[in-house]
Amino acid sequence: MPSDAQAPFTVLIDHFEAQGLAVHNAHRREAWGAELMRPEVCTRIDQDEIRKADVFVAMPGHPASPGTHIEVGWASAFDKPIVLLLEKGREYTFLVQGLHTVATVEYVEYTDIAEVLPAVDAALRRAVARHRDAAGRVG
């Protein structure tokens, strides 16, 4: 992955880790494409990490990233609070646009990830709080 494509991920990873949060990122794990894992290995690891996660944050991508879309589906199926970062002015699939109707999702639009970090933090807190509130009403 070219360094300019890595930049938004690196900004987010550094931001979250500076707050003491554990971050699982497949791109980083696979050295940004230089050390790809076999499908039967990376699929299991990615699904397990999402299952263990407290919250799921992703950039679905434009054009759509098929792997990320599968991970978004897993996060939804595992009932994780989700924050989706959507690039301003881009079209996203209907299922990304409507995911909030079946899962706890917060959307953050961005042009430059670094400029919206406070909004990402606020969305993360809202998603976790909404998820916790919904779980309290059910249980």
N, C-alpha and C positions, 0 to 999 in steps of 0.2 A: 504494500500500500504506500503510495507516495506520501511524503511528509506533510504536504498541504491537506491531504485527506485524513491523516492521523491527528492533526491539530485539534479538531473539536473533541475527539475522544480523550486526548491527553489533557486538555483543559478540564474536562469533567472529572476524569480520574484523579488528577492532582487536587482539584477542588474538594472532592469527597474524601480523599485520603487525608488531606490536611485537617479535616474535621474528625478524624479518627474512625471513619467508616471503612469497612472492608469492601473492596470492589472486585468483582469478577468480570473480566473483559476478555473475550475470546481472541480479539484482534491482538491485544498485548501478549496474551499467553502464547500465541502462535507467531510471535516476533513480527507482527504486522504483515503476515503473509509469507515470511521467509522460512518458517518452520511449521508448515501445515501438518495437522494430525490426521490420522486415518478417520474416515467418517464414523466408523463404529466406536471409536474412542471419543472423539470430540462431541458427538451427539449425546452420549451418556453423561459426560462431564457437564456439558451445558445444561442439560435437563436437571441434573442433580443440583447444580448451583442455583438454578432458578427455584427449585423446590425448597432449598434451604434459605433463600433470600427473604428479608423482611419487606423489601420493596423492590420494584423492577423499574429501571429507567432506561429508555431506549430512544434512538433516532431511527425511525422506520426507513428513512432514506428515500432519495429520489434520484434515479429510478428506484423502485421498491427493492429492498434487500430481502430475498426469499428466506434466508436464515433468520434474520431479525423478525420477520413476520411469524415464523414458526415459534420463535421464542416468546413473542407477544402472546401468541395463542396459549403456550404453556403457562405463562404468568397468569393469564386470565383463567385458565382451567384450574390452576392451583390456588385461585382466589387471592392473589397478591395485589396490593395497591400498586398502581402503574402510573408512571409519569412519561408521557410521550413528547419528545421534542421535535417540532415540525418546522421545517424551513419556510419562512414567509414567502408567499406568492407561488407555492408549489401545490400541485394537486396530489391528494392521497387517496388510497382505495376507500371505498365506501365502508369496509369493515373497520379500517382504522378510524375513520370519521365517526362511526357509530358505536365504537367499542364501549364508550361511556354508558350506553344503555343496558349493558349486561355485566359490566365490571366497574370497579372503582378506578376511574381514570381521570387524571388531570393533564391538560394539554398546555404546552408552552411553545409559542411561536418565536422563532429567532432568525436573525440575520447573521449575528456573530455570537457564538455561544458564550464567550467571555462577558459580553454585555448583559446577558440575561441570567447570570448565576444567582443573583438575589431572587429572581422570579422562579428559578428552578428549585431553590431551597424552599420558598413559600409553597410551591406546588407539591413538593414532597411532603411537607408538613400537613397540608390540606388532605392529600390522598391518604396518608397514614391515619389522620384523625377521623376522616369520613369512614374509612374501613373499620377502625376500632369502634366507632359509634354504631355502624351497621351490625357488627358482630355482637355488640352488647344488646341490641334490640332483638336479635334472633335467638341468642343463647340465654 
